[in-house]
Structures are given as C-alpha cells and as structure tokens.
C-alpha cells in the first residue's frame, strides 16, 4: 500500500492525468501477482513429498507470509485473502475511473482546466 500511495502521489505531482485510477490499476496488478504467487505456494504445499516437507516456494509468497507458523491452512488463508483483495480492487477501479472523469468534466465546465 505504501508503494501504491507513493506512486499515486508521484503521478499526481508529475501532472499525469487520472493518477488515482492508475494507482488503483497498479495495486490491482500487484495484487494479481500476489494471487499467482500465493496460489503456486499453496498448491505446492499440498504435495509435501515433492518438497521434503512444507515450505515457501517463491520469494513473493515469503514476503507476504513470513517465517512463522507455516501450514497448509495458513497458506490457504493467505491465498483466499489475496483473492478477496484483488476482487475488491478490480471492482473499485471502474468507480475510481468514473469519479475522476466526472471531476475532470466538472473542472473543465467551470473553466478551471
């Protein structure tokens, strides 16, 4: 969230059009990456014989889950939560884009450019 907030502020300061919708799109993209990595980690944990026990299978999953209390239920919970966050961001995007367009149209109509 810090990276996304920083990117929104940076885009806004640079004068880029629609910085909020672009920030939400960036968050959705990063969230999709997290879903893919957590899904791979969870499915890999379902076959402990292949890995000589349970473990984290990629660096992104490690950044999200950390070192403590690894279990299949923890991996599944992290994967499910990332799906919910991704869906929320994907559903939020059209609303943010519409609000930015409406705000831009109001500013143009008022002559504030």
Protein Blocks (a to p, Z undefined) as FASTA:
>chain_A
ZZmmmmmmmmmmnopahkllmmmmmmmmmmmmmmmmmmmmmmmmmmmmlnopaddfbfkl
mmmnomnhpafklmmmmmmmmmmmmmmmmmmmmmmmmmmmmmmmmmmmnonZZ
